[in-house]
């Protein structure tokens, strides 16, 4: 399943917050992203002051969460937890509905009452007498 930019950014912030400063390759393994996408998302977070970077030497940097990034995580985390609960409840409801449905040959079969329709059921004609 494809992750949204928001999901990816929150995962990066969470990873950096819980694991301390990380190199690009370490973040990539943590959030399971290829390098090009990761660089783009880190740049997005860096431009907004949510992530900082520190040079360790030639061509070597580590990334960390800034105070602003921690503040964002404090606001976003409860929202994400609630969204996950809602998703779990929806999954349970769907699962329950499917388990109650009658299944034949791998397809859901809906039982409908059999009714023979008459034309008079479909078209109602009112005869109105008018006074002459």
N, CA, C and O atoms as CSV, one atom per row, in Angstrom:
chain,resi,resn,atom,element,x,y,z
A,1,UNK,N,N,0.831,-1.172,0.000
A,1,UNK,CA,C,0.000,0.000,0.000
A,1,UNK,C,C,0.881,1.242,0.000
A,1,UNK,O,O,1.904,1.282,0.684
A,2,UNK,N,N,0.493,2.237,-0.752
A,2,UNK,CA,C,1.242,3.479,-0.874
A,2,UNK,C,C,1.015,4.352,0.360
A,2,UNK,O,O,-0.122,4.532,0.796
A,3,UNK,N,N,2.089,4.887,0.915
A,3,UNK,CA,C,1.992,5.774,2.073
A,3,UNK,C,C,1.838,7.215,1.589
A,3,UNK,O,O,2.411,7.611,0.573
A,4,UNK,N,N,1.062,7.978,2.331
A,4,UNK,CA,C,0.922,9.397,2.009
A,4,UNK,C,C,2.167,10.145,2.480
A,4,UNK,O,O,2.939,9.636,3.293
A,5,UNK,N,N,2.351,11.348,1.965
A,5,UNK,CA,C,3.489,12.181,2.371
A,5,UNK,C,C,3.421,12.448,3.874
A,5,UNK,O,O,4.452,12.455,4.547
A,6,UNK,N,N,2.226,12.666,4.401
A,6,UNK,CA,C,2.056,12.892,5.833
A,6,UNK,C,C,2.528,11.682,6.634
A,6,UNK,O,O,3.257,11.830,7.615
A,7,UNK,N,N,2.112,10.490,6.218
A,7,UNK,CA,C,2.526,9.272,6.912
A,7,UNK,C,C,4.044,9.136,6.914
A,7,UNK,O,O,4.644,8.832,7.946
A,8,UNK,N,N,4.654,9.357,5.775
A,8,UNK,CA,C,6.099,9.224,5.651
A,8,UNK,C,C,6.804,10.241,6.545
A,8,UNK,O,O,7.748,9.897,7.257
A,9,UNK,N,N,6.351,11.479,6.508
A,9,UNK,CA,C,6.984,12.520,7.322
A,9,UNK,C,C,6.852,12.225,8.807
A,9,UNK,O,O,7.799,12.430,9.566
A,10,UNK,N,N,5.700,11.751,9.225
A,10,UNK,CA,C,5.514,11.398,10.640
A,10,UNK,C,C,6.411,10.220,11.005
A,10,UNK,O,O,7.003,10.209,12.085
A,11,UNK,N,N,6.521,9.228,10.121
A,11,UNK,CA,C,7.411,8.084,10.390
A,11,UNK,C,C,8.859,8.545,10.519
A,11,UNK,O,O,9.583,8.062,11.390
A,12,UNK,N,N,9.286,9.463,9.673
A,12,UNK,CA,C,10.657,9.985,9.758
A,12,UNK,C,C,10.859,10.684,11.089
A,12,UNK,O,O,11.852,10.441,11.775
A,13,UNK,N,N,9.922,11.555,11.463
A,13,UNK,CA,C,10.028,12.273,12.734
A,13,UNK,C,C,10.039,11.309,13.921
A,13,UNK,O,O,10.832,11.476,14.848
A,14,UNK,N,N,9.182,10.322,13.898
A,14,UNK,CA,C,9.131,9.327,14.978
A,14,UNK,C,C,10.437,8.549,15.066
A,14,UNK,O,O,10.961,8.325,16.157
A,15,UNK,N,N,10.950,8.144,13.935
A,15,UNK,CA,C,12.197,7.376,13.899
A,15,UNK,C,C,13.353,8.201,14.456
A,15,UNK,O,O,14.141,7.711,15.265
A,16,UNK,N,N,13.446,9.434,14.025
A,16,UNK,CA,C,14.523,10.300,14.515
A,16,UNK,C,C,14.340,10.621,15.994
A,16,UNK,O,O,15.318,10.732,16.733
A,17,UNK,N,N,13.113,10.766,16.417
A,17,UNK,CA,C,12.832,11.079,17.815
A,17,UNK,C,C,13.192,9.920,18.737
A,17,UNK,O,O,13.759,10.130,19.809
A,18,UNK,N,N,12.869,8.715,18.328
A,18,UNK,CA,C,13.111,7.558,19.199
A,18,UNK,C,C,14.509,6.970,19.066
A,18,UNK,O,O,14.986,6.322,19.998
A,19,UNK,N,N,15.177,7.175,17.939
A,19,UNK,CA,C,16.478,6.550,17.722
A,19,UNK,C,C,17.644,7.542,17.721
A,19,UNK,O,O,18.788,7.158,17.478
A,20,UNK,N,N,17.355,8.805,17.991
A,20,UNK,CA,C,18.429,9.792,18.019
A,20,UNK,C,C,18.874,10.179,16.631
A,20,UNK,O,O,18.241,9.778,15.653
A,21,UNK,N,N,19.942,10.945,16.510
A,21,UNK,CA,C,20.431,11.325,15.182
A,21,UNK,C,C,20.763,10.087,14.343
A,21,UNK,O,O,21.388,9.140,14.821
A,22,UNK,N,N,20.330,10.122,13.084
A,22,UNK,CA,C,20.547,8.987,12.186
A,22,UNK,C,C,21.102,9.466,10.857
A,22,UNK,O,O,20.839,10.584,10.414
A,23,UNK,N,N,21.874,8.591,10.237
A,23,UNK,CA,C,22.365,8.846,8.887
A,23,UNK,C,C,21.231,8.561,7.899
A,23,UNK,O,O,20.243,7.907,8.235
A,24,UNK,N,N,21.395,9.060,6.693
A,24,UNK,CA,C,20.386,8.891,5.649
A,24,UNK,C,C,20.049,7.414,5.433
A,24,UNK,O,O,18.876,7.052,5.342
A,25,UNK,N,N,21.062,6.574,5.352
A,25,UNK,CA,C,20.825,5.142,5.109
A,25,UNK,C,C,20.063,4.495,6.268
A,25,UNK,O,O,19.242,3.605,6.050
A,26,UNK,N,N,20.332,4.939,7.495
A,26,UNK,CA,C,19.636,4.383,8.657
A,26,UNK,C,C,18.156,4.780,8.647
A,26,UNK,O,O,17.281,3.968,8.947
A,27,UNK,N,N,17.899,6.028,8.299
A,27,UNK,CA,C,16.504,6.481,8.219
A,27,UNK,C,C,15.777,5.701,7.128
A,27,UNK,O,O,14.637,5.274,7.310
A,28,UNK,N,N,16.452,5.518,5.987
A,28,UNK,CA,C,15.857,4.776,4.880
A,28,UNK,C,C,15.443,3.376,5.277
A,28,UNK,O,O,14.379,2.903,4.879
A,29,UNK,N,N,16.287,2.701,6.071
A,29,UNK,CA,C,15.938,1.349,6.544
A,29,UNK,C,C,14.769,1.393,7.529
A,29,UNK,O,O,13.886,0.535,7.500
A,30,UNK,N,N,14.776,2.396,8.392
A,30,UNK,CA,C,13.729,2.510,9.408
A,30,UNK,C,C,12.342,2.720,8.787
A,30,UNK,O,O,11.369,2.084,9.191
A,31,UNK,N,N,12.269,3.606,7.816
A,31,UNK,CA,C,10.969,3.955,7.232
A,31,UNK,C,C,10.709,3.271,5.897
A,31,UNK,O,O,9.669,3.484,5.274
A,32,UNK,N,N,11.655,2.453,5.464
A,32,UNK,CA,C,11.520,1.659,4.243
A,32,UNK,C,C,11.231,2.522,3.016
A,32,UNK,O,O,10.225,2.343,2.328
A,33,UNK,N,N,12.144,3.463,2.763
A,33,UNK,CA,C,12.033,4.334,1.602
A,33,UNK,C,C,13.319,4.306,0.809
A,33,UNK,O,O,14.403,4.128,1.364
A,34,UNK,N,N,13.189,4.482,-0.497
A,34,UNK,CA,C,14.402,4.581,-1.300
A,34,UNK,C,C,15.004,5.974,-1.121
A,34,UNK,O,O,14.328,6.903,-0.676
A,35,UNK,N,N,16.261,6.102,-1.468
A,35,UNK,CA,C,17.046,7.300,-1.183
A,35,UNK,C,C,16.452,8.569,-1.790
A,35,UNK,O,O,16.405,9.602,-1.123
A,36,UNK,N,N,15.998,8.511,-3.039
A,36,UNK,CA,C,15.503,9.726,-3.703
A,36,UNK,C,C,14.260,10.282,-3.014
A,36,UNK,O,O,14.149,11.493,-2.821
A,37,UNK,N,N,13.331,9.413,-2.643
A,37,UNK,CA,C,12.111,9.854,-1.954
A,37,UNK,C,C,12.465,10.375,-0.562
A,37,UNK,O,O,11.927,11.386,-0.110
A,38,UNK,N,N,13.365,9.679,0.102
A,38,UNK,CA,C,13.770,10.070,1.449
A,38,UNK,C,C,14.424,11.450,1.456
A,38,UNK,O,O,14.128,12.271,2.325
A,39,UNK,N,N,15.293,11.705,0.511
A,39,UNK,CA,C,15.962,13.016,0.428
A,39,UNK,C,C,14.924,14.118,0.221
A,39,UNK,O,O,15.018,15.181,0.834
A,40,UNK,N,N,13.953,13.872,-0.626
A,40,UNK,CA,C,12.892,14.851,-0.883
A,40,UNK,C,C,12.088,15.136,0.387
A,40,UNK,O,O,11.809,16.293,0.702
A,41,UNK,N,N,11.717,14.076,1.116
A,41,UNK,CA,C,10.923,14.252,2.332
A,41,UNK,C,C,11.743,14.890,3.455
A,41,UNK,O,O,11.215,15.707,4.209
A,42,UNK,N,N,13.003,14.536,3.578
A,42,UNK,CA,C,13.864,15.177,4.579
A,42,UNK,C,C,14.032,16.661,4.271
A,42,UNK,O,O,14.028,17.490,5.181
A,43,UNK,N,N,14.175,16.994,3.012
A,43,UNK,CA,C,14.286,18.388,2.598
A,43,UNK,C,C,13.010,19.145,2.957
A,43,UNK,O,O,13.074,20.279,3.432
A,44,UNK,N,N,11.862,18.528,2.734
A,44,UNK,CA,C,10.566,19.107,3.085
A,44,UNK,C,C,10.510,19.409,4.584
A,44,UNK,O,O,10.109,20.501,4.988
A,45,UNK,N,N,10.915,18.437,5.405
A,45,UNK,CA,C,10.914,18.608,6.865
A,45,UNK,C,C,11.949,19.641,7.310
A,45,UNK,O,O,11.689,20.433,8.215
A,46,UNK,N,N,13.109,19.631,6.679
A,46,UNK,CA,C,14.180,20.566,7.014
A,46,UNK,C,C,13.747,22.008,6.710
A,46,UNK,O,O,13.975,22.909,7.518
A,47,UNK,N,N,13.129,22.221,5.556
A,47,UNK,CA,C,12.670,23.556,5.157
A,47,UNK,C,C,11.638,24.126,6.125
A,47,UNK,O,O,11.501,25.345,6.234
A,48,UNK,N,N,10.925,23.274,6.815
A,48,UNK,CA,C,9.900,23.715,7.758
A,48,UNK,C,C,10.413,23.745,9.202
A,48,UNK,O,O,9.653,24.020,10.131
A,49,UNK,N,N,11.692,23.464,9.381
A,49,UNK,CA,C,12.289,23.536,10.705
A,49,UNK,C,C,11.953,22.377,11.624
A,49,UNK,O,O,12.093,22.489,12.842
A,50,UNK,N,N,11.509,21.256,11.049
A,50,UNK,CA,C,11.127,20.096,11.863
A,50,UNK,C,C,12.285,19.120,12.045
A,50,UNK,O,O,12.298,18.329,12.988
A,51,UNK,N,N,13.253,19.182,11.137
A,51,UNK,CA,C,14.426,18.308,11.159
A,51,UNK,C,C,15.669,19.175,10.986
A,51,UNK,O,O,15.675,20.131,10.210
A,52,UNK,N,N,16.714,18.824,11.721
A,52,UNK,CA,C,17.994,19.494,11.552
A,52,UNK,C,C,19.018,18.508,11.027
A,52,UNK,O,O,18.793,17.298,11.051
A,53,UNK,N,N,20.134,19.019,10.555
A,53,UNK,CA,C,21.200,18.140,10.074
A,53,UNK,C,C,22.533,18.621,10.645
A,53,UNK,O,O,22.727,19.804,10.925
A,54,UNK,N,N,23.430,17.674,10.803
A,54,UNK,CA,C,24.759,17.985,11.324
A,54,UNK,C,C,25.789,17.254,10.470
A,54,UNK,O,O,25.664,16.054,10.226
A,55,UNK,N,N,26.799,17.977,10.020
A,55,UNK,CA,C,27.868,17.367,9.233
A,55,UNK,C,C,28.825,16.625,10.164
A,55,UNK,O,O,29.264,17.158,11.183
A,56,UNK,N,N,29.138,15.382,9.790
A,56,UNK,CA,C,30.102,14.593,10.550
A,56,UNK,C,C,31.468,14.592,9.891
A,56,UNK,O,O,32.468,14.250,10.521
A,57,UNK,N,N,31.510,14.962,8.669
A,57,UNK,CA,C,32.749,14.957,7.901
A,57,UNK,C,C,32.377,15.093,6.439
A,57,UNK,O,O,31.275,15.522,6.096
A,58,UNK,N,N,33.307,14.724,5.591
A,58,UNK,CA,C,33.032,14.807,4.154
A,58,UNK,C,C,31.908,13.850,3.762
A,58,UNK,O,O,31.955,12.652,4.038
A,59,UNK,N,N,30.910,14.414,3.117
A,59,UNK,CA,C,29.775,13.634,2.595
A,59,UNK,C,C,29.071,12.778,3.650
A,59,UNK,O,O,28.456,11.769,3.304
A,60,UNK,N,N,29.148,13.151,4.906
A,60,UNK,CA,C,28.469,12.369,5.937
A,60,UNK,C,C,27.705,13.309,6.861
A,60,UNK,O,O,28.284,14.203,7.478
A,61,UNK,N,N,26.386,13.091,6.945
A,61,UNK,CA,C,25.510,13.913,7.783
A,61,UNK,C,C,24.654,13.001,8.643
A,61,UNK,O,O,24.392,11.848,8.303
A,62,UNK,N,N,24.232,13.555,9.763
A,62,UNK,CA,C,23.191,12.903,10.550
A,62,UNK,C,C,22.029,13.882,10.665
A,62,UNK,O,O,22.210,15.099,10.613
A,63,UNK,N,N,20.845,13.327,10.819
A,63,UNK,CA,C,19.630,14.125,10.915
A,63,UNK,C,C,19.008,13.913,12.286
A,63,UNK,O,O,19.106,12.831,12.863
A,64,UNK,N,N,18.368,14.956,12.800
A,64,UNK,CA,C,17.745,14.888,14.120
A,64,UNK,C,C,16.456,15.695,14.111
A,64,UNK,O,O,16.238,16.526,13.230
A,65,UNK,N,N,15.603,15.443,15.102
A,65,UNK,CA,C,14.349,16.172,15.230
A,65,UNK,C,C,14.616,17.451,16.025
A,65,UNK,O,O,15.277,17.417,17.063
A,66,UNK,N,N,14.111,18.553,15.542
A,66,UNK,CA,C,14.248,19.828,16.248
A,66,UNK,C,C,13.145,19.931,17.312
A,66,UNK,O,O,12.250,19.088,17.369
A,67,UNK,N,N,13.219,20.958,18.142
A,67,UNK,CA,C,12.169,21.180,19.143
A,67,UNK,C,C,10.814,21.388,18.466
A,67,UNK,O,O,9.782,20.919,18.945
A,68,UNK,N,N,10.845,22.091,17.356
A,68,UNK,CA,C,9.606,22.302,16.608
A,68,UNK,C,C,9.050,20.971,16.110
A,68,UNK,O,O,7.838,20.758,16.139
A,69,UNK,N,N,9.922,20.077,15.654
A,69,UNK,CA,C,9.495,18.754,15.200
A,69,UNK,C,C,8.876,17.943,16.322
A,69,UNK,O,O,7.888,17.237,16.117
A,70,UNK,N,N,9.459,18.044,17.515
A,70,UNK,CA,C,8.904,17.342,18.686
A,70,UNK,C,C,7.520,17.903,19.005
A,70,UNK,O,O,6.601,17.149,19.324
A,71,UNK,N,N,7.372,19.216,18.920
A,71,UNK,CA,C,6.061,19.846,19.170
A,71,UNK,C,C,5.014,19.334,18.182
A,71,UNK,O,O,3.877,19.052,18.561
A,72,UNK,N,N,5.404,19.217,16.924
A,72,UNK,CA,C,4.481,18.696,15.907
A,72,UNK,C,C,4.097,17.254,16.235
A,72,UNK,O,O,2.928,16.883,16.128
A,73,UNK,N,N,5.066,16.448,16.629
A,73,UNK,CA,C,4.763,15.054,16.985
A,73,UNK,C,C,3.793,14.969,18.163
A,73,UNK,O,O,2.925,14.096,18.189
A,74,UNK,N,N,3.932,15.856,19.125
A,74,UNK,CA,C,3.026,15.855,20.283
A,74,UNK,C,C,1.589,16.150,19.867
A,74,UNK,O,O,0.648,15.641,20.476
A,75,UNK,N,N,1.418,16.961,18.842
A,75,UNK,CA,C,0.077,17.290,18.357
A,75,UNK,C,C,-0.458,16.184,17.447
A,75,UNK,O,O,-1.627,15.810,17.540
A,76,UNK,N,N,0.390,15.671,16.579
A,76,UNK,CA,C,-0.034,14.717,15.557
A,76,UNK,C,C,-0.246,13.307,16.124
A,76,UNK,O,O,-1.145,12.594,15.677
A,77,UNK,N,N,0.557,12.906,17.087
A,77,UNK,CA,C,0.489,11.526,17.607
A,77,UNK,C,C,-0.892,11.126,18.111
A,77,UNK,O,O,-1.371,10.053,17.743
A,78,UNK,N,N,-1.562,11.942,18.945
A,78,UNK,CA,C,-2.911,11.542,19.379
A,78,UNK,C,C,-3.896,11.424,18.216
A,78,UNK,O,O,-4.779,10.567,18.229
A,79,UNK,N,N,-3.740,12.286,17.215
A,79,UNK,CA,C,-4.619,12.217,16.044
A,79,UNK,C,C,-4.410,10.913,15.280
A,79,UNK,O,O,-5.369,10.288,14.826
A,80,UNK,N,N,-3.159,10.512,15.144
A,80,UNK,CA,C,-2.849,9.269,14.433
A,80,UNK,C,C,-3.382,8.066,15.204
A,80,UNK,O,O,-3.937,7.139,14.615
A,81,UNK,N,N,-3.210,8.086,16.528
A,81,UNK,CA,C,-3.723,6.973,17.344
A,81,UNK,C,C,-5.235,6.848,17.192
A,81,UNK,O,O,-5.754,5.741,17.056
A,82,UNK,N,N,-5.946,7.979,17.215
A,82,UNK,CA,C,-7.401,7.949,17.067
A,82,UNK,C,C,-7.793,7.451,15.680
A,82,UNK,O,O,-8.741,6.679,15.542
A,83,UNK,N,N,-7.072,7.887,14.661
A,83,UNK,CA,C,-7.352,7.414,13.296
A,83,UNK,C,C,-7.156,5.907,13.198
A,83,UNK,O,O,-7.922,5.229,12.514
A,84,UNK,N,N,-6.147,5.376,13.869
A,84,UNK,CA,C,-5.909,3.931,13.859
A,84,UNK,C,C,-7.031,3.190,14.572
A,84,UNK,O,O,-7.435,2.111,14.139
A,85,UNK,N,N,-7.544,3.768,15.675
A,85,UNK,CA,C,-8.666,3.142,16.378
A,85,UNK,C,C,-9.906,3.110,15.490
A,85,UNK,O,O,-10.613,2.105,15.429
A,86,UNK,N,N,-10.163,4.231,14.799
A,86,UNK,CA,C,-11.322,4.298,13.903
A,86,UNK,C,C,-11.176,3.262,12.794
A,86,UNK,O,O,-12.132,2.564,12.456
A,87,UNK,N,N,-9.979,3.167,12.231
A,87,UNK,CA,C,-9.724,2.198,11.174
A,87,UNK,C,C,-9.945,0.775,11.690
A,87,UNK,O,O,-10.508,-0.063,10.985
A,88,UNK,N,N,-9.500,0.501,12.927
A,88,UNK,CA,C,-9.683,-0.832,13.507
A,88,UNK,C,C,-11.167,-1.122,13.722
A,88,UNK,O,O,-11.627,-2.232,13.455
A,89,UNK,N,N,-11.918,-0.126,14.205
A,89,UNK,CA,C,-13.364,-0.326,14.404
A,89,UNK,C,C,-14.063,-0.575,13.075
A,89,UNK,O,O,-14.936,-1.438,12.981
A,90,UNK,N,N,-13.676,0.187,12.037
A,90,UNK,CA,C,-14.277,-0.023,10.713
A,90,UNK,C,C,-13.962,-1.420,10.206
A,90,UNK,O,O,-14.827,-2.088,9.640
A,91,UNK,N,N,-12.721,-1.865,10.407
A,91,UNK,CA,C,-12.330,-3.202,9.975
A,91,UNK,C,C,-13.159,-4.255,10.703
A,91,UNK,O,O,-13.616,-5.221,10.093
A,92,UNK,N,N,-13.354,-4.067,12.022
A,92,UNK,CA,C,-14.148,-5.023,12.801
A,92,UNK,C,C,-15.591,-5.056,12.310
A,92,UNK,O,O,-16.184,-6.130,12.203
A,93,UNK,N,N,-16.154,-3.902,12.014
A,93,UNK,CA,C,-17.537,-3.840,11.529
A,93,UNK,C,C,-17.669,-4.525,10.170
A,93,UNK,O,O,-18.616,-5.278,9.940
A,94,UNK,N,N,-16.733,-4.267,9.284
A,94,UNK,CA,C,-16.757,-4.892,7.960
A,94,UNK,C,C,-16.583,-6.398,8.084
A,94,UNK,O,O,-17.283,-7.170,7.429
A,95,UNK,N,N,-15.650,-6.804,8.925
A,95,UNK,CA,C,-15.402,-8.229,9.139
A,95,UNK,C,C,-16.642,-8.919,9.691
A,95,UNK,O,O,-16.998,-10.013,9.254
A,96,UNK,N,N,-17.293,-8.279,10.648
A,96,UNK,CA,C,-18.501,-8.843,11.240
A,96,UNK,C,C,-19.612,-8.970,10.204
A,96,UNK,O,O,-20.296,-9.991,10.143
A,97,UNK,N,N,-19.789,-7.939,9.397
A,97,UNK,CA,C,-20.833,-7.967,8.359
A,97,UNK,C,C,-20.568,-9.072,7.348
A,97,UNK,O,O,-21.491,-9.764,6.917
A,98,UNK,N,N,-19.314,-9.235,6.974
A,98,UNK,CA,C,-18.976,-10.282,6.008
A,98,UNK,C,C,-19.160,-11.672,6.596
A,98,UNK,O,O,-19.593,-12.591,5.901
A,99,UNK,N,N,-18.834,-11.828,7.870
A,99,UNK,CA,C,-18.975,-13.148,8.476
A,99,UNK,C,C,-20.444,-13.533,8.655
A,99,UNK,O,O,-20.769,-14.719,8.708
A,100,UNK,N,N,-21.331,-12.543,8.749
A,100,UNK,CA,C,-22.761,-12.816,8.883
A,100,UNK,C,C,-23.436,-13.077,7.536
A,100,UNK,O,O,-24.530,-13.640,7.490
A,101,UNK,N,N,-22.801,-12.679,6.459
A,101,UNK,CA,C,-23.372,-12.873,5.119
A,101,UNK,C,C,-23.231,-14.333,4.717
A,101,UNK,O,O,-22.281,-15.008,5.114
A,102,UNK,N,N,-24.171,-14.804,3.938
A,102,UNK,CA,C,-24.092,-16.173,3.438
A,102,UNK,C,C,-23.162,-16.197,2.238
A,102,UNK,O,O,-23.296,-15.383,1.325
A,103,UNK,N,N,-22.235,-17.115,2.239
A,103,UNK,CA,C,-21.246,-17.183,1.172
A,103,UNK,C,C,-21.428,-18.479,0.397
A,103,UNK,O,O,-21.515,-19.561,0.977
A,104,UNK,N,N,-21.484,-18.349,-0.932
A,104,UNK,CA,C,-21.585,-19.497,-1.817
A,104,UNK,C,C,-20.532,-19.358,-2.894
A,104,UNK,O,O,-20.490,-18.342,-3.587
A,105,UNK,N,N,-19.695,-20.342,-3.048
A,105,UNK,CA,C,-18.648,-20.354,-4.068
A,105,UNK,C,C,-17.753,-19.121,-4.016
A,105,UNK,O,O,-17.330,-18.614,-5.055
A,106,UNK,N,N,-17.468,-18.645,-2.827
A,106,UNK,CA,C,-16.541,-17.534,-2.680
A,106,UNK,C,C,-17.129,-16.169,-2.972
A,106,UNK,O,O,-16.405,-15.174,-2.961
A,107,UNK,N,N,-18.436,-16.100,-3.236
A,107,UNK,CA,C,-19.050,-14.798,-3.473
A,107,UNK,C,C,-20.148,-14.589,-2.450
A,107,UNK,O,O,-20.777,-15.543,-1.992
A,108,UNK,N,N,-20.371,-13.347,-2.101
A,108,UNK,CA,C,-21.421,-13.041,-1.142
A,108,UNK,C,C,-22.761,-13.086,-1.860
A,108,UNK,O,O,-22.958,-12.447,-2.893
A,109,UNK,N,N,-23.671,-13.856,-1.284
A,109,UNK,CA,C,-24.989,-13.999,-1.890
A,109,UNK,C,C,-26.003,-13.281,-1.010
A,109,UNK,O,O,-26.173,-13.608,0.164
A,110,UNK,N,N,-26.654,-12.322,-1.588
A,110,UNK,CA,C,-27.648,-11.566,-0.853
A,110,UNK,C,C,-29.003,-12.196,-1.110
A,110,UNK,O,O,-29.398,-12.408,-2.257
A,111,UNK,N,N,-29.708,-12.492,-0.032
A,111,UNK,CA,C,-31.029,-13.083,-0.194
A,111,UNK,C,C,-32.066,-11.974,-0.240
A,111,UNK,O,O,-32.147,-11.135,0.657
A,112,UNK,N,N,-32.850,-11.990,-1.295
A,112,UNK,CA,C,-33.911,-11.007,-1.458
A,112,UNK,C,C,-35.234,-11.747,-1.526
A,112,UNK,O,O,-35.317,-12.854,-2.057
A,113,UNK,N,N,-36.248,-11.131,-0.991
A,113,UNK,CA,C,-37.556,-11.794,-1.095
A,113,UNK,C,C,-38.000,-11.811,-2.556
A,113,UNK,O,O,-37.837,-10.841,-3.297
A,114,UNK,N,N,-38.560,-12.938,-2.930
A,114,UNK,CA,C,-39.044,-13.068,-4.296
A,114,UNK,C,C,-40.434,-12.444,-4.359
A,114,UNK,O,O,-41.299,-12.763,-3.545
A,115,UNK,N,N,-40.644,-11.564,-5.316
A,115,UNK,CA,C,-41.927,-10.902,-5.454
A,115,UNK,C,C,-42.259,-10.774,-6.922
A,115,UNK,O,O,-41.422,-10.405,-7.746
A,116,UNK,N,N,-43.466,-11.080,-7.217
A,116,UNK,CA,C,-43.927,-10.894,-8.585
A,116,UNK,C,C,-44.593,-9.539,-8.657
A,116,UNK,O,O,-45.520,-9.222,-7.912
A,117,UNK,N,N,-44.088,-8.766,-9.573
A,117,UNK,CA,C,-44.608,-7.410,-9.716
A,117,UNK,C,C,-45.786,-7.402,-10.690
A,117,UNK,O,O,-45.809,-8.129,-11.683
A,118,UNK,N,N,-46.738,-6.574,-10.374
A,118,UNK,CA,C,-47.849,-6.328,-11.278
A,118,UNK,C,C,-47.723,-4.886,-11.748
A,118,UNK,O,O,-47.151,-4.042,-11.058
A,119,UNK,N,N,-48.254,-4.621,-12.905
A,119,UNK,CA,C,-48.184,-3.271,-13.452
A,119,UNK,C,C,-48.838,-2.267,-12.515
A,119,UNK,O,O,-48.389,-1.125,-12.412
A,120,UNK,N,N,-49.880,-2.682,-11.842
A,120,UNK,CA,C,-50.581,-1.762,-10.939
A,120,UNK,C,C,-49.717,-1.404,-9.721
A,120,UNK,O,O,-49.934,-0.364,-9.098
A,121,UNK,N,N,-48.750,-2.250,-9.380
A,121,UNK,CA,C,-47.828,-1.925,-8.287
A,121,UNK,C,C,-46.874,-0.821,-8.694
A,121,UNK,O,O,-46.457,-0.016,-7.861
A,122,UNK,N,N,-46.531,-0.780,-9.953
A,122,UNK,CA,C,-45.548,0.176,-10.433
A,122,UNK,C,C,-46.162,1.508,-10.851
A,122,UNK,O,O,-45.535,2.557,-10.708
A,123,UNK,N,N,-47.390,1.464,-11.367
A,123,UNK,CA,C,-48.043,2.678,-11.848
A,123,UNK,C,C,-49.328,2.865,-11.065
A,123,UNK,O,O,-50.224,2.022,-11.105
A,124,UNK,N,N,-49.406,3.943,-10.378
A,124,UNK,CA,C,-50.625,4.259,-9.626
A,124,UNK,C,C,-51.409,5.282,-10.442
A,124,UNK,O,O,-50.910,6.358,-10.773
A,125,UNK,N,N,-52.619,4.924,-10.748
A,125,UNK,CA,C,-53.479,5.818,-11.523
A,125,UNK,C,C,-54.636,6.231,-10.629
A,125,UNK,O,O,-55.360,5.391,-10.094
A,126,UNK,N,N,-54.795,7.529,-10.480
A,126,UNK,CA,C,-55.920,8.035,-9.709
A,126,UNK,C,C,-56.942,8.618,-10.656
A,126,UNK,O,O,-56.618,9.393,-11.555
A,127,UNK,N,N,-58.156,8.238,-10.441
A,127,UNK,CA,C,-59.238,8.775,-11.246
A,127,UNK,C,C,-59.924,9.823,-10.392
A,127,UNK,O,O,-60.457,9.534,-9.321
A,128,UNK,N,N,-59.897,11.018,-10.884
A,128,UNK,CA,C,-60.489,12.136,-10.133
A,128,UNK,C,C,-61.715,12.607,-10.915
A,128,UNK,O,O,-61.654,12.909,-12.107
A,129,UNK,N,N,-62.814,12.655,-10.192
A,129,UNK,CA,C,-64.058,13.130,-10.830
A,129,UNK,C,C,-64.105,14.642,-10.672
A,129,UNK,O,O,-63.837,15.197,-9.607
A,130,UNK,N,N,-64.445,15.259,-11.742
A,130,UNK,CA,C,-64.630,16.707,-11.692
A,130,UNK,C,C,-66.100,17.024,-11.889
A,130,UNK,O,O,-66.811,16.311,-12.597
A,131,UNK,N,N,-66.534,18.061,-11.279
A,131,UNK,CA,C,-67.929,18.453,-11.412
A,131,UNK,C,C,-68.107,19.234,-12.689
A,131,UNK,O,O,-67.289,20.089,-13.028
A,132,UNK,N,N,-69.151,18.947,-13.379
A,132,UNK,CA,C,-69.408,19.638,-14.632
A,132,UNK,C,C,-70.405,20.703,-14.492
A,132,UNK,O,O,-70.728,21.378,-15.469
